Amino acid sequence: MTQLLPHTKRKPYHPVVINILKKRSARVVLDAPCGHGWLGNELPRVEPAALIDGLGLWEYPDAVPAYRCVQEHDLDEPLPAALQGYDAVVCGEAIHLLKSPGTALAGFRAALRPGGTLVITTPNTWHARSRGQFFLRGFHSGFSPMYGKRRGEYITYFPFSFPQLHLILTQSGFRNVQLHDVDEPKPKRPLERLLGWPGEVYCRRKAAAADTAEERDYWTQAGSKQSLYGRWLVVTAQR
């Protein structure tokens, strides 16, 4: 097993991201934000030729040599124009923490080479337990009121589901949006299957009535177990 950096806990989506980058032969990768550097620690062990640059604001890798370059940057601001030609950009567990996700997506698209891959991971708020909490409290799981918190603390702004993430990606000029499976219980509890079943039926009917293969693929992904019951979203899109 790969030895993780200090302060880095292995998450269920980590191997999914690594596998995506390996399958797509990503040799030059932008890790934005890089956090404590789990990607820089793991990817070179799988793809020794991979070069990784990192962007950080509040957290930085403990082992900077794993990265070709690490620089400070606020992802709510436009990316530096010099960041170009990447095979892949990985935005892990951050898009829900941004006040201006559209600004970040525009920068990621500009940083990618034509045909390059954007990988986004974010908590999924479409699973039954989160929707139940929204019904009872008005806030999704992990998105309770952040009253009193200040910039630099953990503040969640936008709760994403697969349909919402698909929308913002396509409206930002990306194509071929795909949801990837994460090895986790789906559903986590039996009651969630009961609560999520109407959504399965709805998406299945929409897929059957779709006019195009693209529309059918969208509803099939929206109605998948990862979308309806998973706690994580790992989504790729191409420039």
C-alpha positions in Angstrom: 0.0 0.0 0.0 1.2 3.5 -0.8 2.5 5.4 2.3 0.6 8.6 2.6 2.0 11.9 3.7 1.5 13.1 7.3 -1.9 14.6 7.8 -3.2 12.7 4.8 -6.0 10.2 5.2 -6.9 7.9 2.4 -10.3 8.6 1.0 -12.5 6.3 -1.1 -12.2 8.5 -4.1 -8.4 8.6 -4.1 -7.9 5.3 -6.1 -10.6 6.4 -8.5 -8.8 9.6 -9.4 -5.4 7.8 -9.7 -7.0 5.2 -12.1 -8.6 7.9 -14.2 -5.2 9.7 -14.7 -3.5 6.4 -15.4 -6.0 5.3 -18.0 -5.9 8.7 -19.7 -2.1 8.7 -19.7 -2.0 12.1 -18.0 1.7 13.1 -17.9 1.4 16.7 -16.8 -1.1 17.4 -14.1 -2.3 20.4 -12.2 -3.5 19.7 -8.6 -5.7 22.5 -7.7 -5.9 22.7 -4.7 -3.1 20.4 -3.7 -3.9 20.4 0.0 -1.3 18.3 1.9 -0.3 16.6 -1.3 -1.9 13.1 -1.4 -2.0 13.2 -5.3 1.7 14.2 -5.6 2.6 11.4 -3.2 0.6 8.7 -5.0 0.5 9.4 -8.7 4.3 9.3 -9.4 4.4 5.8 -7.9 1.9 4.7 -10.4 3.0 6.8 -13.3 6.7 7.6 -12.7 6.9 10.0 -15.7 4.0 12.2 -14.4 4.8 15.8 -13.6 2.6 17.5 -11.1 2.2 21.2 -10.3 0.2 22.3 -7.3 -1.9 25.3 -6.2 -2.6 26.0 -2.6 -3.9 28.7 -0.4 -4.4 27.4 3.2 -2.7 24.0 3.0 0.5 22.9 1.3 2.3 19.5 0.9 4.8 18.5 3.6 6.9 16.9 0.9 7.1 19.6 -1.8 9.7 17.7 -3.9 6.8 15.4 -5.0 5.7 18.4 -7.0 7.4 20.2 -9.8 6.1 23.5 -8.6 3.7 24.6 -5.8 2.5 28.2 -5.7 -0.1 30.1 -3.7 -3.4 30.9 -5.4 -6.9 31.6 -4.5 -9.2 29.5 -6.7 -11.9 32.2 -6.5 -9.6 34.4 -8.6 -8.7 33.8 -12.3 -5.8 31.3 -12.7 -2.5 32.7 -13.9 -2.3 32.8 -17.7 1.0 30.9 -17.6 -0.7 27.7 -16.4 -1.3 26.0 -19.8 -0.9 22.7 -21.6 -1.9 20.3 -18.8 -3.1 16.8 -19.7 -5.4 16.9 -16.6 -6.5 19.2 -13.9 -7.6 17.7 -10.6 -9.9 19.7 -8.3 -10.3 17.5 -5.3 -12.8 18.3 -2.5 -12.9 22.1 -3.3 -15.5 23.2 -5.7 -18.1 23.3 -2.9 -15.8 25.5 -0.9 -15.6 28.2 -3.6 -17.7 31.4 -3.8 -17.1 31.5 -7.5 -16.9 28.0 -9.0 -17.5 29.3 -12.5 -14.3 31.3 -12.3 -12.3 28.2 -11.3 -13.8 26.1 -14.1 -13.0 28.8 -16.7 -9.4 28.8 -15.4 -9.2 25.0 -15.5 -10.5 24.8 -19.0 -7.9 27.4 -20.2 -5.1 25.5 -18.4 -6.0 22.2 -20.2 -4.7 21.2 -23.6 -7.4 20.5 -26.2 -8.9 17.1 -25.2 -7.5 17.3 -21.7 -9.4 16.0 -18.7 -10.8 17.8 -15.7 -11.4 15.6 -12.6 -13.6 16.9 -9.9 -14.4 15.3 -6.5 -17.0 16.7 -4.2 -19.5 15.5 -1.6 -22.7 14.2 -3.1 -25.8 15.8 -1.6 -28.3 13.8 -3.6 -28.3 10.7 -1.5 -31.4 9.9 0.5 -30.0 10.8 3.9 -28.8 14.2 2.8 -32.2 14.9 1.1 -34.0 13.8 4.3 -31.9 16.2 6.3 -32.7 19.0 3.9 -36.4 18.2 4.2 -36.2 18.4 8.0 -33.7 21.1 8.6 -33.3 23.0 5.3 -29.6 22.1 5.0 -27.9 19.2 3.3 -25.4 16.9 5.1 -22.2 18.9 5.7 -23.8 22.2 4.6 -25.1 23.5 7.9 -25.1 27.3 8.4 -21.6 28.6 8.6 -22.5 31.6 10.7 -19.6 33.2 12.5 -16.9 31.4 10.5 -14.2 33.5 8.8 -12.3 33.1 5.5 -9.6 30.4 6.0 -11.9 28.2 8.0 -13.8 25.3 6.5 -16.8 26.9 4.8 -19.1 25.1 2.4 -21.0 27.2 -0.1 -22.6 25.1 -2.8 -24.1 21.5 -2.3 -23.6 19.6 -5.5 -25.4 16.7 -7.1 -24.5 15.0 -10.3 -27.2 16.9 -12.4 -26.0 20.2 -10.9 -22.4 19.5 -11.6 -23.2 18.3 -15.1 -25.0 21.6 -15.7 -22.2 23.9 -14.6 -19.6 21.9 -16.5 -21.5 21.9 -19.8 -22.3 25.5 -19.4 -18.6 26.2 -18.8 -17.7 24.7 -22.2 -16.8 21.1 -21.1 -18.0 18.0 -22.9 -18.3 14.3 -22.3 -19.2 14.6 -18.6 -18.9 11.3 -16.8 -19.7 10.1 -13.3 -17.3 7.4 -12.0 -18.1 4.7 -9.5 -16.6 4.8 -6.0 -16.1 1.7 -3.9 -18.5 2.5 -1.0 -21.8 1.1 0.3 -24.7 2.2 -2.1 -27.0 2.6 -0.2 -25.3 2.8 3.2 -28.5 1.9 5.0 -31.6 -0.1 3.9 -33.9 2.8 4.5 -32.1 4.9 2.0 -32.9 2.4 -0.8 -36.6 2.9 0.0 -36.3 6.7 0.0 -34.2 6.7 -3.2 -36.4 4.3 -5.1 -38.7 7.0 -6.6 -35.7 8.8 -8.0 -34.5 5.6 -9.6 -37.9 5.1 -11.3 -38.1 8.7 -12.4 -34.6 8.7 -14.0 -35.3 5.3 -15.6 -38.4 6.6 -17.3 -36.6 9.8 -18.5 -33.9 7.6 -20.0 -36.4 5.4 -21.8 -38.1 8.5 -23.2 -34.9 10.3 -24.3 -34.7 11.5 -27.8 -30.9 11.2 -28.2 -28.2 8.9 -27.0 -26.6 11.8 -25.2 -29.8 12.5 -23.2 -30.2 8.8 -22.4 -26.7 8.7 -21.1 -27.3 11.7 -18.9 -30.4 10.2 -17.3 -28.8 6.8 -16.9 -25.9 8.4 -15.0 -28.3 10.6 -12.9 -30.2 7.5 -11.9 -27.2 5.4 -11.1 -26.5 4.1 -7.6 -23.5 6.3 -7.3 -25.6 9.4 -8.1 -28.6 8.5 -5.9 -26.9 6.7 -3.0 -23.2 7.4 -3.0 -21.5 9.9 -0.6 -18.9 11.0 -3.1 -19.0 12.4 -6.6 -16.0 11.8 -8.9 -16.8 13.4 -12.3 -14.6 13.9 -15.4 -15.1 16.3 -18.3 -13.1 17.1 -21.4 -12.0 20.4 -22.8 
